[in-house]
């Protein structure tokens, strides 16, 4: 099958968003001929998956920026898209990442395209962009949040199939836009496994290396990180060290790390070294949409995860069996301590259960199977 993949972000390994795109790039290219349109793919191995690539990477002129704003567009790709010369009917299927680019779908429909369109909702954009605006409070985020619902609705209405990443997101899209249930398929996040499965190397004579990752400027990530620093870490400081590695932490996080003696790594180029040296991953999330890719990443390294009821959305985690789910400081701390106090056989059983969950549901191979079935339908 000849497929056109269109994306806001390039597939890659350096963030949750790029990993989310990577999984579907991988799945689409295994059995199909795929042309990619979007930002430049920096990883040459990933770039080689595609039959062809069309990059939109240049900066806009001031006049072009003004023209975009006049159309209430704060995305540079609005102008760049209008300059592309594409025969959409060369493709049997067009796959679009994110439900933000209504102008792309409008152009596809205007061209008289006769094939099928799949749109993947990485989040419920209406809800995500409202949270983003609360965090950033600037003109671009205001415009995005104000127009999010109408743009997302148009894309979902015009798509032949919509992919949601959680049952909760599917329910929310139906609730917001009246979409038919049969049009939306749930396809969770998936990530590539580490080169080899991690061996359990925890020694009770040493402290656990606990890791928090994420975009630390984003409200829910920042709030959860502060919560762990102030409310949870003091309860387990005797058995764990805490490393926080993520993009653009705010001043409150910086100050709390100094006070609590936690290690802060600002905007690391790669998270791989931090996952490789961690013993446990903490995911303290209390609001926001979609699935937390960092949980699948932790599972791919076979690292135990402590998260919240909200953080586990989309994951088939069973408390105390293959993960820990707590919403209070005492509970969250007890999950960390429970794993620390397990004997070697208990830890092995726990991690075996987590690895099985990962391989069957959140590995790239599992996602390939799900997506191929959707395409065949």
Residue pairs with C-beta under 8 A, 6 or more apart in sequence:
1 31
1 32
1 33
1 92
1 93
1 375
2 32
2 33
2 35
2 90
2 91
2 92
2 93
3 28
3 32
3 33
3 34
3 35
3 91
3 92
3 93
3 94
3 95
4 34
4 35
4 37
4 86
4 88
4 90
4 91
4 93
4 94
4 95
5 24
5 25
5 28
5 34
5 35
5 36
5 37
5 38
5 50
5 95
5 96
5 97
6 37
6 38
6 94
6 95
6 96
6 97
6 101
6 104
7 21
7 36
7 37
7 38
7 39
7 96
7 97
7 98
8 38
8 39
8 75
8 77
8 97
8 98
8 100
8 101
9 17
9 18
9 21
9 38
9 39
9 97
10 18
10 21
10 38
10 39
10 40
10 41
10 42
11 18
11 21
11 22
11 25
11 26
11 41
11 43
11 46
12 18
12 19
12 21
12 22
12 41
12 42
12 43
12 46
13 19
13 22
13 43
13 270
13 272
14 269
14 270
14 271
15 215
15 247
16 214
16 215
16 292
16 293
16 294
16 297
17 122
17 293
19 189
19 191
19 293
19 296
19 297
20 97
20 122
20 165
20 189
20 293
21 97
22 46
22 191
22 192
23 189
23 190
23 191
23 364
23 367
24 95
24 97
24 120
24 367
24 371
25 34
25 36
25 46
25 49
25 50
26 49
26 192
26 364
26 367
26 368
27 364
27 367
27 368
27 371
27 372
28 34
28 95
28 371
29 49
29 50
30 368
30 372
31 372
32 375
33 51
34 49
34 50
34 51
35 50
35 51
35 52
35 53
35 54
35 91
36 50
36 52
36 53
36 54
37 53
37 54
37 56
37 84
37 86
38 55
38 56
38 97
39 55
39 56
39 57
40 55
40 57
41 47
41 50
41 53
47 53
54 84
54 86
56 77
56 80
56 81
56 84
58 80
59 76
60 68
60 76
60 79
60 80
64 76
64 79
65 76
67 79
68 74
68 75
68 76
68 78
68 79
71 78
72 143
72 147
73 79
73 103
74 139
74 140
74 143
74 144
75 100
75 101
77 101
78 103
81 101
81 103
81 104
81 107
82 103
82 107
88 94
88 108
88 111
88 113
88 115
89 111
89 112
89 113
89 114
89 115
91 115
92 115
92 116
93 115
93 116
93 117
93 118
93 375
94 108
94 113
94 115
94 116
94 117
94 118
95 117
95 118
95 120
96 104
96 105
96 117
96 118
96 119
96 120
96 155
96 159
97 120
97 122
98 120
98 121
98 122
98 125
99 119
99 121
99 122
99 125
99 151
99 152
99 155
99 156
99 162
100 125
100 144
100 148
100 151
100 152
100 155
101 155
102 150
102 151
102 152
102 154
102 155
105 117
105 119
105 154
105 155
105 158
105 159
106 154
108 117
109 158
116 160
116 161
117 158
117 159
117 160
117 161
118 159
118 160
118 161
118 162
118 163
118 374
118 375
119 155
119 156
119 159
119 161
119 162
119 163
120 162
120 163
120 165
120 187
121 152
121 156
121 162
121 163
121 164
121 165
121 169
121 173
122 165
122 290
123 169
123 288
123 289
123 290
124 152
124 169
124 172
124 173
124 176
124 289
124 290
125 148
125 151
125 152
126 148
126 149
126 152
126 176
127 172
127 288
127 289
128 148
128 288
128 289
128 290
129 141
129 144
129 145
129 148
130 145
130 148
131 218
131 219
131 220
131 287
131 288
132 141
132 144
132 145
132 218
132 219
133 141
133 142
133 144
133 145
134 219
135 141
135 217
135 218
135 219
135 222
149 176
152 176
152 177
153 176
153 177
156 162
156 173
156 177
156 179
156 183
157 177
157 179
159 183
160 183
161 183
161 184
161 185
161 374
161 377
162 173
162 179
162 183
162 184
162 185
163 184
163 185
163 186
163 187
163 371
163 374
164 170
164 173
164 184
164 185
164 186
164 187
165 186
165 187
165 188
165 189
165 290
165 291
165 314
166 186
166 188
166 290
166 291
166 313
166 314
167 186
167 314
168 289
168 313
168 314
169 186
169 289
169 290
169 314
170 181
170 184
170 186
172 289
173 179
173 184
174 180
174 181
174 184
185 374
187 367
187 370
187 371
187 374
188 291
188 314
188 315
188 361
188 362
188 367
188 370
189 291
189 293
189 296
189 314
189 362
189 367
190 296
190 361
190 362
190 363
190 364
190 366
190 367
191 293
191 296
191 297
191 300
191 362
191 363
191 364
192 300
192 363
192 364
193 300
193 358
193 359
193 363
193 364
194 275
194 276
194 300
194 301
194 302
197 302
197 355
198 301
198 302
198 303
200 344
200 347
200 348
200 351
201 279
202 208
202 279
202 340
202 347
204 340
204 341
207 239
207 240
207 241
208 239
208 240
208 241
208 279
208 280
208 336
208 339
208 340
209 240
209 241
209 243
209 277
209 278
209 279
209 280
210 236
210 240
210 241
210 242
210 243
210 278
210 279
210 280
210 281
210 282
210 336
211 243
211 244
211 245
211 274
211 275
211 278
211 280
211 281
211 282
211 303
212 224
212 225
212 228
212 242
212 243
212 244
212 245
212 246
212 281
212 282
212 283
212 284
213 244
213 245
213 246
213 271
213 274
213 281
213 294
213 297
214 221
214 225
214 246
214 247
214 294
215 221
215 246
215 247
215 248
216 222
216 225
216 244
216 246
216 247
216 248
216 249
216 250
216 253
217 247
217 248
217 249
217 250
218 288
219 287
219 288
220 285
220 286
220 287
220 288
221 246
221 285
222 249
222 250
222 252
222 253
223 286
224 283
224 284
224 285
224 286
224 308
224 311
225 244
225 246
225 249
225 253
225 284
226 252
226 253
226 256
227 284
227 286
227 329
228 242
228 282
228 284
228 332
229 242
229 244
229 253
229 256
229 257
229 260
229 262
230 256
230 260
231 329
232 282
232 284
232 329
232 332
232 333
232 336
233 240
233 242
233 260
233 262
234 260
235 329
235 330
235 333
236 333
236 336
236 337
237 260
237 261
239 336
239 337
239 340
240 280
240 336
240 340
241 262
241 263
242 260
242 262
242 263
243 262
243 263
243 264
243 265
243 274
243 278
244 253
244 257
244 262
244 263
244 264
244 265
245 264
245 265
245 268
245 271
245 274
246 265
246 266
246 267
246 268
247 266
247 267
248 266
248 267
249 257
249 264
249 266
253 264
254 264
256 262
257 263
257 264
265 274
268 274
271 297
275 281
275 297
275 298
275 301
275 303
276 301
278 298
278 301
278 303
279 303
279 304
280 303
280 304
280 305
280 306
280 336
280 339
281 294
281 295
281 297
281 298
281 303
281 304
281 305
281 306
282 305
282 306
282 307
282 332
282 336
283 292
283 294
283 295
283 298
283 305
283 306
283 307
283 308
283 311
284 307
284 308
284 311
284 332
285 292
285 307
285 308
285 310
285 311
286 308
286 310
286 311
286 327
287 310
288 310
290 314
291 313
291 314
291 315
292 307
292 311
292 313
292 314
295 305
295 307
295 311
295 312
295 315
295 317
296 315
296 358
296 362
298 304
298 305
299 305
299 354
299 355
299 357
299 358
299 362
300 358
300 362
300 363
302 351
302 354
302 355
302 358
304 323
304 324
304 339
304 350
304 351
304 354
305 317
305 323
305 324
305 354
306 323
306 324
306 325
306 326
306 332
306 335
306 336
306 339
307 317
307 323
307 324
307 325
308 325
308 326
308 327
308 332
309 325
309 327
311 325
312 323
312 325
315 323
315 357
315 361
315 362
316 357
316 361
317 323
317 325
317 357
319 325
320 338
321 350
321 353
322 350
322 353
322 354
322 356
322 357
323 354
324 332
324 335
324 336
324 338
324 339
325 335
326 332
326 334
326 335
339 347
339 350
342 350
359 365
359 366
360 366
